[in-house]
């Protein structure tokens, strides 16, 4: 007795008929297409066993239906791009959606590397230094008047030179006596602490922090022996080569302020008229 060879679904004999194997089970063509064939995205018809099934992201097309949504050109064996469920050839996609290179004004094709900066785009090979014409790539660069420069070229052409270290100033900087300084180079002549953002003064064209200036050059108060900076409107009293802070110019005996008053002296002391009666 001959062994049966039937369709796994409808059980019709497959002897002498075309069939399809799926998971090692035979199906007649009609059952296979009804159960498993994909529906074409373009025409809505089943993609039969005798047709090539082209797929992209779980979507399927007949070979003849796999074309650009805009120009209708075939996409079989050609690069394409997808936009909002539509398939487009690279020419149509670039005309419709691709950004334009800031340098050569040509489209930047999908899948190619591009450089972007502040809303503008470049082909990787077009993103070059304006001065040396070498590709910038992922290296640091500095924009200037709508042009881009690699850091060495920018420094040679535009950067100010620090008065102290003679190196270019690329960011920030301090101007003192109309000369440029790096912030880290603009320091107190004595203690070398940074002066940027701090109160300071100068002597003989050298800059000093207030502490060092007072220690080195300020007169000492005859009352408290602390420096009298004279900066920021500080008021002081001067008499016979001696100086006092306003708050320190007091009678030695009764501590009455003598600012704007008459006073007497006894050796190194100053006295109000009442305390000086018995001198």
Secondary structure, DSSP 4 states (H G I P E B T S, - for coil): -PPP-B-TTT--B-TTS-EEEETTEEEEHHHHHHHHPPBPTTT--B--TTS-EEEETTEEEEGGG-B-TTT--B-TTS-EEEETTEEEEHHHHHHHTPPBBTTT--B--TTS-EEEETTEEEETTT-B-TTT--B-TTS-EEEETTEEEEHHHHHHHTPEEPTTT--EE-S--EEETTEEE-TTT-B-TTT--B-TTS-EEEETTEEEEHHHHHHHTPEEBTTT--EE---TT--EEEETTEEEEGGG-B-TTT--B-TTS--EEETTEEE-TTTTTT-
